[in-house]
Amino acid sequence: MVMNIPDSPSKNKPVRNQFTQKLLRNVSPHLELFAALLSGFIVLMAWIFVDFVSTPVWISLNLLAYIIGGFYKAKEGIEETIANKELNVEMLMIFAAIGAAIIGYWTEGAILIFIFALSGALETYTLNRSNKEISSLMELQPEKALLITKEGEETIPVSELVVNDIILVRASERIPADGIVIKGTTTVDESTITGESIPVNKDQNQEVFAGTVALNGTISVKITKPASETLFQKIIELVQTAQDEKSPSQLFIEKFEGKYVNIVLISVVIMMFLPYFIFGWSLADSIYRALILLVVASPCALVASIMPATLSAISNNAKHGVLFKGGVHLESLSQTKAIAFDKTGTLTQGKPVVTDAYFREDLNKDQVLASIGAIEKESTHPLAKAITTFSAPQLEEHNVSIKNMKTHSGEGVSALINGELWKIGKPDFIGEKLIDDFQQGITSKLANEGKTVVCVIAGEKVIAAFGLKDVVRESAKQAITTLKGKGIYTVMLTGDNELTARAIAQDVGVDRYIANCLPEEKVEHIQSLNAEYGNVAMVGDGINDAPALATANIGIAIGEGTDVALETADVVLMKNELNKMTNAIDLSKRMSRVVKQNIIFSLSIIAVLILSNFLQIIDMPLGVIGHEGSTILVILNGLRLLK
């Protein structure tokens, strides 16, 4: 598969040339917007000073506005016409503006150029932000691997790894390729793949994935897949494939554009001569009416029907913490029938907290909690951090001295307090029999509730047990209730286990949940939902959500999520409040209604103007007034969405 990834520096590409190319890519969209605004300013100056300058100077100002404002769209129109061998709307607008100038209406033509150039510049700016997620993903792909050979260790490029190679991965290093652990144990942060915040213990014969991080311990990994076929690479490919696919609406617009332009141009040519031969008009009248037709039939009002309304709705949403990357996504949101949610960091807070705590009744609870907090404070494990936070008040009140702090990879920690051995960790690290003697069935109860169980032993007695859980966001509960009230089907997709997934799903209130989802499986579920409901949104925050975000009709990223999710998504919730999304859906539906009103109105005006021109009821000034007046009205109607 060919990847559209920025070229890496090489001897064949001077740094200066790369810098120039990057500069031009970044500056060009801004130059196009600047040119559009400058052309509008020149038109305004020409209109203000029309009575104070000579005619040649006035014409020169309008001509300058033509050139500055129309350059980019004319260039785009000509290039696409040559490439596709078909005229387009850009060319029609240029012809209409030139036609207005030919019959002496320079200002009307210049305004036509300005409005169309402005919308085109904003569209170009949005489109130039695409595919950045590919570069963001590649930054997380290790470039080097430590290969174990008969001679010792050798650092080689990841691309040179082959199946059955053995590599060494040390603590805090990112695993460079998919493989099987053949020596050592470690705890792996798999959030890049599964999106889950709790690290997974990896022992011999267990699978590890490229792009994940070994938090502790040193492991030897036997490669099972080449670098081009890793799960992480599949994420990249899925994102690119989904981004390259065109929506049905886009395909329809492209098809409609060619037919519309051809019909208008053919009609103009016919108008130049048919009335002269059939209705007895003079040739001058026929040509005059044909030029009026070219002006009034131009889709200026039709274009303005969408862009101002869209920008107003986008601005309104931005004020309330919802950022849309383009108007097409805002329109698509109003048609959403089902929404899929990632669990961790989206419906939940994204980090475990202590929800249940049990202590031996004959001990001082505060002293025990302070001792536990002192031990866990020395660990960097997410579960340890959660328990440390829970015990912070007691830890401040009691001074606890610990010795011989040890981390038991994948199991827990141990330390000496006043010469007594304390252990904190998973139930099988502590001993199931001892736990049963502590409080019968407590670990089973917590596990059945989808919670992670951590037990504490001092000497030969279990003295405490904790249940930890990634808690649901309150805004998520409100959002799900509102969405279901609007008739939108809700689904939770998570890489977590069945017990945890069921508990969270019941708590948040989604219609359905699917557990144990890998990134590629999330994509498959999104495709299934799309086939069933027609228009599906995906809400997520992690790298693992990027393919699903790109595959969905509209991808929605949580503001605190990864850069890749934010770049891939079509919508970003800046304040991590899912209830903002429900407000955005309401505004999106309002925008759709306004756009429909504008389109019907603008097409009706165009039809009336064309008919009036054929009946010789209007002349050029009235045609321009009707055409530009309808444009102003649809713009004003769109601006209502600012409130």
Number of C-alpha atoms within 10 A of each C-alpha: 6 6 10 10 12 12 8 7 10 8 6 6 11 10 12 9 10 15 11 11 12 12 11 13 12 14 12 15 20 16 15 24 22 16 23 28 20 17 29 25 14 21 25 18 14 22 14 10 11 14 10 10 11 11 11 8 13 21 18 14 21 26 20 17 30 28 15 22 31 27 18 20 22 20 13 16 21 18 12 16 16 11 9 10 10 15 20 22 20 25 19 23 27 22 19 27 25 21 21 23 19 12 12 13 16 25 23 22 27 28 22 28 30 26 20 22 28 23 17 21 24 18 16 16 19 14 13 13 13 15 18 16 22 21 15 18 21 16 10 16 19 18 12 15 23 19 20 17 11 5 6 7 13 12 12 13 13 19 15 11 21 15 14 14 17 22 24 21 23 17 15 16 17 21 24 31 33 24 26 22 23 16 15 15 21 27 23 25 22 21 20 22 23 21 26 23 20 22 19 17 16 20 19 15 13 13 16 25 23 23 27 25 24 26 21 20 18 18 22 21 29 24 23 20 19 18 21 14 13 18 20 26 17 15 23 21 19 18 24 23 15 18 17 11 10 9 11 9 11 11 11 10 10 13 11 13 16 15 14 17 22 16 10 16 19 10 16 21 15 14 22 20 18 15 19 16 12 8 9 11 14 13 15 12 17 24 20 19 24 24 24 28 28 25 30 27 28 23 23 23 29 22 19 26 30 23 21 21 27 27 21 20 25 25 18 18 24 16 10 16 19 25 22 22 17 18 22 16 19 27 20 19 27 19 17 19 20 22 26 27 22 27 28 28 23 25 29 21 19 21 18 23 23 22 15 13 16 15 19 15 10 7 11 10 16 16 16 22 22 23 22 25 25 24 26 25 19 16 17 10 17 15 25 24 19 20 24 25 16 18 22 16 14 20 22 12 11 15 12 17 12 19 14 10 16 15 19 16 17 20 18 23 22 23 23 18 18 10 10 13 16 24 27 26 23 20 19 11 18 23 13 13 12 15 23 14 11 19 16 11 11 17 23 13 13 19 15 15 17 22 23 22 23 23 24 26 22 19 13 12 15 24 23 24 26 23 24 23 27 25 20 20 19 15 17 22 18 16 22 24 17 15 20 15 10 13 10 18 20 21 24 25 28 25 23 22 13 15 15 19 22 19 16 23 21 12 12 22 20 22 14 14 21 18 18 15 21 19 26 18 15 27 25 15 18 27 18 13 21 20 11 12 15 14 20 28 27 29 31 31 30 27 29 29 36 33 29 34 34 27 28 25 23 24 28 30 31 25 22 17 21 19 18 23 31 27 23 31 29 26 25 28 26 19 13 24 21 23 19 18 23 17 15 25 21 13 22 25 17 16 26 20 13 22 24 13 15 26 19 13 19 24 17 13 21 24 14 14 24 21 14 15 21 17 10 11 11 18 13 20 12 16 22 20 13 18 24 17 15 24 25 15 17 26 21 15 17 25 17 14 22 15 9
